[in-house]
Amino acid sequence: MAGEYLIDGGSHIDAALSNLAIKGFSGAATNIADQVLPIVPVSKQSDIYYKLDKDNWLKIYNTLRAPLAPAPLADWQVSSEKYYADNYALGTMHAKETLANADMAIRTRENSNAFVVEALARDRENRVATLLTTSGNLGYTYGLVSSHATAGAVSFTNVNSSDPVAAVTSGQAYIQAHTGLVANTLVFDWDTYQLVKLNARIRNSLQYTDPRLVPDGLLANLFKVDRILVGQGIKNVAREGATASLTNIWTSGAILAHIEPARSVQTTTLGLQFRWRPEGFPADMVVQRYDHHERSRMAEIINAQYFSDEKLVAPDLGVLFLNG
């Protein structure tokens, strides 16, 4: 609020700086959804995709052939599942008077553009995080009463007694036993990631390394994965008009998974984003600016939208660790 103060015997009237505005928070730059679930372009809004039957493919067949006998025959099988790329959209509206009189620092159109695009990206991050951290969605969920892990091994947040490497090793064993593959990606929420670097067993394995300076590469080697992803996005879960209540988008714990880019007709990965681009869309996400259809309202709308369906296509390629 503007105010009047005496300065050196004179008077100064406070006014908003026309060349400065503060954005003291992160937008969507730290989102990891597109790295966890690779994007695959699709030509139709809805369709089916094929899945090779694992159980039938991995059988050991009798391949012994007697002289003059025909070669033994075996069949491989395929199933199908559906996707539907829903339309996700968000817009914001400003009066023409507001646009004409706003200070340069507000950057009304630019920030409105960023607002709707980042809100859509945050919503997608939240959907993917919920999909991956809901118990029962992945091949196996390790909790405090897991029969697959020793007591104390699952809760990564106990820096003195937990054993994150043992827990991840158990997860690797599950994925290998059910798919023949090994996980290459480990996903943490921000808080768990910080505590893992302070874990007593981790620090003992990385002696003489300042935990504040432990690079992802060292931790990745320790966990025997190719990369570590950290979900550090936050969201406001308060109802409209209530005091803000900020919380992490990614649930406390970790996800171990085998993830590959969707580069070919056949892919081996935990999940995918089926992204449909309608005819006339120059990109997957389109931002439009137009006048309100009621001309008397003298208003401008900025709208962003895209079409997507996020699905777990091979759940056994992932396990979830939930901190107790």
N, C-alpha and C positions, 0 to 999 in steps of 0.2 A: 504494500500500500504506500502511495506517495506521501511524503511528509515534508515539513518545512523546518530547517535547522539554521542556527546562526553559525557562520563560518568566517573567522577573522573579522568579526564585527559586521559582516554582511549577511545576506540571506541566500540559501540555496533550496530550490524546490526539487525533491526527488522525482525522477521519471524513469520509466523502464528503458534499459539500454536497447537501442534498436538493432544492434549488431551482435547480440549475445543471448543465447538461450541454453539452459543446462539440461542434459539428458543423463542423469546419474544412475543408469541401470542398463543391463544388457538387453539387446533385442533378440534376434534369432541366430546370431553368428555362431553360438556355441551348440546349436542343435545337432543331434547325431542320428536322427531317425533315418535319413537317407543313406547313412553308412551301415546301419544295422539291417534295414530292409531295402535292398537295391531296387531301383526303378526299372521296370520293363515296359516299354511302349506297346500299346495294343491298338488295333485298328477298329475295334468295335467297343461300344460302351459296356456291353455284356456279352459273355461268351463262355466257353469251357476251356479248360487246359487239361492236358493228359499227365498221368502219373504212372511210372513203371512200377509194377508190383514187386516189392522188395522180397517178400517171403518166397515167392515162386522163383525169382531170379537167382537167389542165393542157395538154392538146393544143390546137393551133390547128386548128380545123376549117374546111373550105371552106364558107363561109356565103353565097356568091354564089348568088342565085336568079334564074333566067330567068323572063320573063313566062309565066303560066299553069302554070308548073312547080311541083311540090310543094316545100315547104321541105326542105332537106337534114336528115337525121336523124342523131343521134349518141346514144350510150348512155354513161351513167356507171355505174361499178361499185362494189360494196361487198364487203368481205371480213369475216370474223369471227375473233375470238380468244377464248380462254377465261380465266376467272379462277376461283380457288378460295380462299375466305377461311378460312385455317387458324386453329385455336384456339391462342392464346398465353396461358399461365397460369402463375402462380407463387404459392406459399403459404409461410407460416412458422408454426411451432407453438411454444406456450409452455405450460409446466406451470401448473396453476391456483395452485400455491404461489408460483411466480414472479410471477404477476400480482398476487396478494394482498400480497406483501411488497416489491415494487419501490418505490423512492423516486419521488416525484412527478416529479423532473427527468428520469427515464428515459422517462416517457410511453410505456410499453410498447406499448399498443394503438395510439396515434397514430403512433409511429415504425414500428411493424410495418406499418401501413397504408401509410405513405409509402415504406417499404423496398420492398415488392412492386410498388407502382405505379411508382416511379422505376426499378426494375430492368427492368420491362417496357418502359418508355419508352426506357431506355438500349439495350435489345436491339433495339427498333425503329429507333432512331437508327443503330445499328451495321449493321443490315440495309440500310437506305436508303443509308448512306455506302458500303457495300461494293458495292451495286448500281450506284451512280453513278460510283465511282472504279475499277471493274474495266475494264482496257483491252479495247476491242472492244464494250462494251455501248452506248456512245453513238454518234452518227453518225460522229465522228472522234476519234482520240486523238492529241494532239500530244506527242511525246517528243523526246529529244535528236537523233534521226536523222530527224525529220519532214521530208518533202519540201515541206510547206506553210509552213514558217516558217524564217527565217534562223537560222544558228547563234547561240546565245546568247540568242535571243529567248524561248525556252520556259521556261528555268529562272528562275523569278521570285525565287529565293533569292539570286542574285548581284546584290547591291545596286549594284555599280559598273558592270557591263557589260550586264546584261539589259535588255530593253525590253518590259515587261508590256503597254503600250498597243498596241504593234505586234502582239504575240501575240494579244491579245483582238480586234484588228481583223481578223486572219486568221481567227479563229474566227467572227466575225460574217459574214465573207464566205462561209464554208462554209455556215452556217445559211441565209443569204439565198439562196445559189445552189441549195440543195436543197429549200427550202420556200417561198421568197418572203417569209418573215417575218424579223424581226430579234430578236435575243435581248434580253430585258429584265431578266435576273437574272444576277449574278455571285456565285459561291460560293467562299469561301476557307476553308482550315483556319486555325486561330489563328496558327500560326508564320508561314505564308506572308503572311498579312494584315499582320502587324507588319513584315515585311521589305519588302513592297510600299510601305508608307508611308515607308520609309527609302531607297527606290530613287533613284538619282541623277537619272534622267530624270524621275521623278515629282516629286521635290523641285524640280527646275528648272522644271517646269510650274506648280508651286504655290509660287513664290518668296515669301519673307517669311512663310510659314506654318510654325509649329512642327509637325514631323511627329507629335509626341505629341498634338497637338490637331486633326489633320486629320479633319474629320467625314466620315462615309460619303457625304454628299451631294456633296462636292467630288470625291471619288474616283469616285463613280457618274457624275458629269458628264464626268469625264475619260475613263472607259471607255465612255461613251455607253450606259449601262443605267439602268433605273429604280431599282434597289436592289441593295445588296450584303448578302449573308448570310455570317456567320462561324460556322463550326462549331468550338466550343471545348470540346466534351465530351471527357472522358478515360475510359479503361477500364483495368481490371486484367487483364492477359493471362496472369498466372502460374497454374500449376496449383493445385488445391486443396491448401492447407496449405503452399505454398511462399512465399518472400518476395515481396511485392508487386512487380509490374513494370507501371508505369503508362505508357500511351502514348496519343496522340491517336486519337480515333475516326475523324476524317476524314484521309485520306491527303494527304501534302504535295503541293499543287498548286492547281488551280482548276477550276471547272466553269462554263461559259457556257451559258445555256439560255433558252428562251422558256417561261415558266410563267404559266398563267392559272388562276383558281379554277374549279372544276367547277360552274358556276352554271346551265347549260342542258342540253338534250338533246344538243347537239353542243358539244364543247369542243376547244380548240387548246392543248395543253400537253404537256410532255415526258413526264410520268408521273403516275400516280394511285395512291391507296390505296383499294382497294375494301373498304369497311367494312360488315360485316353485323351486324345487331343481332337476335338471336333473340327470339322471342316471350317476353315476360315480363321482358326486360332493360330497366330504366328508362333506361339510358344505354349508349353504345358499350362503355365499360369498366365492369365491375361488380366491386365489392369486397364479399365476404361474410365474416361472422364466425360460426363455429359450433363446437360441441363435437366432439371426436374421436369417431368412431363406436364405438370401444372405450371405453366409459365408465370402465372400470377404469384407464385411463391418465391420467385426470384432466387432460386437456389441451384447449387451445383453439387453433383454426386460423383464420388470416386468409388469405383467398385472393382474388386478383384475376385477371380474365381478359377477353379480347376476341377478336374474329374479324377477320382482315385479310389482304389480299393486296396486295403492293406491286409494281407493274408499270410498265415503260417502254412507254408506248403509242405514242409518236412519237419514236423515237431520234434522227432527224435534227434535232430541235429542241434538241439539246445536243451540246457538244463538251467533251472532257476535256483538261486540261493537266497532265502529270505532271512534277514537278520531278526533275531528274537528280541 
